[in-house]
């Protein structure tokens, strides 16, 4: 389980060291940095597939995503603009019950290349324990060089150099010399993210699809019918029917199989025929998508949800909260939400829920009521 998330110089996240629990909800007003935290987690997962640089490029590049304020925020007087005296750096990482990982990205040395705006990975580190310290470091990367701590405790060079845009997670995973690196890489690749599902008239979830066993709902919801049927056949008995009845009393869901093509049939009290996926309201369809995502028969280690309450009627929020709490029994869940009723429903179901509220202070995201002594221990490496 992740215990700490740390981000520095990413958009409004000037410096954040956030504690995490089995079920954590991040909330706050619009523009306080909730979406930036979600994207930072996605970027860490992207590093395991060598996609962190590309993810930054899609957001406009390193210069567009860097913290735009001053290096040192003065609380005693207003500040405006930034004059950098240190190296340009964007850093993010996490600690878990056993291992931690971080990466530090910066600007490249100009080489008259078409890719001179691509950021470079300057440092990476993998360690055991709650934070990076010399005695706990297991694998370190400095610019192109990777070194590994041997069983004797001595550092050994990995034997080959990395490209500046390659992560050691994706390019160096030796099961004999660095099994911990391979383990962390596979964990990150298993993290699951769900953002806003499409529910418009041409949404993939409304279409009839060829059905195969689907233990994990696709990010666009295109295999919704197959995922629901998989839950019915492989999940706990009655869990799917209970989730539907809790949200829509007296209703039920059926998956119609026509020569291998699956279609949703939603039975509702008072109607003489079931409704197809194309006929469902946006809110009903969105709830069914969350049912398929959260009741997965193959739960991940980490499940990250971005504003799951979007477009749902307030009457559906207790049922959605029940889905999230159920999922948190098998997976660590981090949910970003600005809905007070939804958070209240979660609090009523889960006494162990951790709610973290973000606020802005002089343009920088802060965790409400968190002082310097309240932060989890964390240390960034020097370049």
Secondary structure as the mmCIF struct_conf table of DSSP 4:
data_model
#
loop_
_struct_conf.conf_type_id
_struct_conf.id
_struct_conf.beg_label_comp_id
_struct_conf.beg_label_asym_id
_struct_conf.beg_label_seq_id
_struct_conf.end_label_comp_id
_struct_conf.end_label_asym_id
_struct_conf.end_label_seq_id
STRN STRN1 UNK A 2 UNK A 10
TURN_TY1_P TURN_TY1_P1 UNK A 11 UNK A 12
STRN STRN2 UNK A 13 UNK A 19
BEND BEND1 UNK A 22 UNK A 22
STRN STRN3 UNK A 23 UNK A 28
BEND BEND2 UNK A 29 UNK A 29
TURN_TY1_P TURN_TY1_P2 UNK A 30 UNK A 31
BEND BEND3 UNK A 32 UNK A 33
HELX_RH_AL_P HELX_RH_AL_P1 UNK A 34 UNK A 47
TURN_TY1_P TURN_TY1_P3 UNK A 48 UNK A 50
HELX_RH_AL_P HELX_RH_AL_P2 UNK A 52 UNK A 58
TURN_TY1_P TURN_TY1_P4 UNK A 59 UNK A 60
HELX_RH_AL_P HELX_RH_AL_P3 UNK A 62 UNK A 65
STRN STRN4 UNK A 66 UNK A 66
BEND BEND4 UNK A 69 UNK A 69
BEND BEND5 UNK A 71 UNK A 72
TURN_TY1_P TURN_TY1_P5 UNK A 75 UNK A 76
BEND BEND6 UNK A 77 UNK A 77
BEND BEND7 UNK A 81 UNK A 81
BEND BEND8 UNK A 86 UNK A 86
STRN STRN5 UNK A 90 UNK A 96
BEND BEND9 UNK A 97 UNK A 98
STRN STRN6 UNK A 99 UNK A 106
HELX_LH_PP_P HELX_LH_PP_P1 UNK A 107 UNK A 110
BEND BEND10 UNK A 112 UNK A 112
TURN_TY1_P TURN_TY1_P6 UNK A 114 UNK A 117
BEND BEND11 UNK A 118 UNK A 118
STRN STRN7 UNK A 120 UNK A 128
BEND BEND12 UNK A 129 UNK A 131
HELX_RH_3T_P HELX_RH_3T_P1 UNK A 134 UNK A 136
STRN STRN8 UNK A 137 UNK A 142
TURN_TY1_P TURN_TY1_P7 UNK A 143 UNK A 144
STRN STRN9 UNK A 145 UNK A 149
TURN_TY1_P TURN_TY1_P8 UNK A 151 UNK A 152
BEND BEND13 UNK A 153 UNK A 153
STRN STRN10 UNK A 155 UNK A 157
BEND BEND14 UNK A 159 UNK A 160
HELX_LH_PP_P HELX_LH_PP_P2 UNK A 161 UNK A 163
TURN_TY1_P TURN_TY1_P9 UNK A 164 UNK A 165
HELX_RH_AL_P HELX_RH_AL_P4 UNK A 168 UNK A 171
TURN_TY1_P TURN_TY1_P10 UNK A 175 UNK A 177
HELX_RH_AL_P HELX_RH_AL_P5 UNK A 179 UNK A 190
STRN STRN11 UNK A 192 UNK A 194
HELX_LH_PP_P HELX_LH_PP_P3 UNK A 196 UNK A 198
BEND BEND15 UNK A 200 UNK A 200
TURN_TY1_P TURN_TY1_P11 UNK A 201 UNK A 202
HELX_RH_3T_P HELX_RH_3T_P2 UNK A 204 UNK A 206
BEND BEND16 UNK A 207 UNK A 207
STRN STRN12 UNK A 209 UNK A 210
BEND BEND17 UNK A 215 UNK A 216
TURN_TY1_P TURN_TY1_P12 UNK A 219 UNK A 220
TURN_TY1_P TURN_TY1_P13 UNK A 222 UNK A 223
HELX_RH_AL_P HELX_RH_AL_P6 UNK A 224 UNK A 234
BEND BEND18 UNK A 235 UNK A 236
TURN_TY1_P TURN_TY1_P14 UNK A 237 UNK A 238
HELX_RH_AL_P HELX_RH_AL_P7 UNK A 239 UNK A 247
BEND BEND19 UNK A 248 UNK A 248
TURN_TY1_P TURN_TY1_P15 UNK A 249 UNK A 250
STRN STRN13 UNK A 252 UNK A 258
TURN_TY1_P TURN_TY1_P16 UNK A 259 UNK A 260
STRN STRN14 UNK A 261 UNK A 267
TURN_TY1_P TURN_TY1_P17 UNK A 269 UNK A 270
BEND BEND20 UNK A 272 UNK A 273
HELX_LH_PP_P HELX_LH_PP_P4 UNK A 274 UNK A 274
STRN STRN15 UNK A 275 UNK A 276
HELX_RH_3T_P HELX_RH_3T_P3 UNK A 277 UNK A 279
BEND BEND21 UNK A 280 UNK A 280
HELX_RH_AL_P HELX_RH_AL_P8 UNK A 282 UNK A 294
TURN_TY1_P TURN_TY1_P18 UNK A 295 UNK A 295
BEND BEND22 UNK A 297 UNK A 298
BEND BEND23 UNK A 301 UNK A 301
STRN STRN16 UNK A 302 UNK A 306
TURN_TY1_P TURN_TY1_P19 UNK A 308 UNK A 311
HELX_RH_3T_P HELX_RH_3T_P4 UNK A 314 UNK A 316
HELX_RH_AL_P HELX_RH_AL_P9 UNK A 317 UNK A 327
TURN_TY1_P TURN_TY1_P20 UNK A 328 UNK A 330
BEND BEND24 UNK A 331 UNK A 331
STRN STRN17 UNK A 332 UNK A 336
HELX_RH_AL_P HELX_RH_AL_P10 UNK A 340 UNK A 349
TURN_TY1_P TURN_TY1_P21 UNK A 351 UNK A 352
STRN STRN18 UNK A 354 UNK A 361
TURN_TY1_P TURN_TY1_P22 UNK A 362 UNK A 363
STRN STRN19 UNK A 364 UNK A 367
TURN_TY1_P TURN_TY1_P23 UNK A 368 UNK A 369
HELX_RH_3T_P HELX_RH_3T_P5 UNK A 372 UNK A 374
BEND BEND25 UNK A 375 UNK A 375
HELX_LH_PP_P HELX_LH_PP_P5 UNK A 376 UNK A 377
HELX_LH_PP_P HELX_LH_PP_P6 UNK A 380 UNK A 382
#
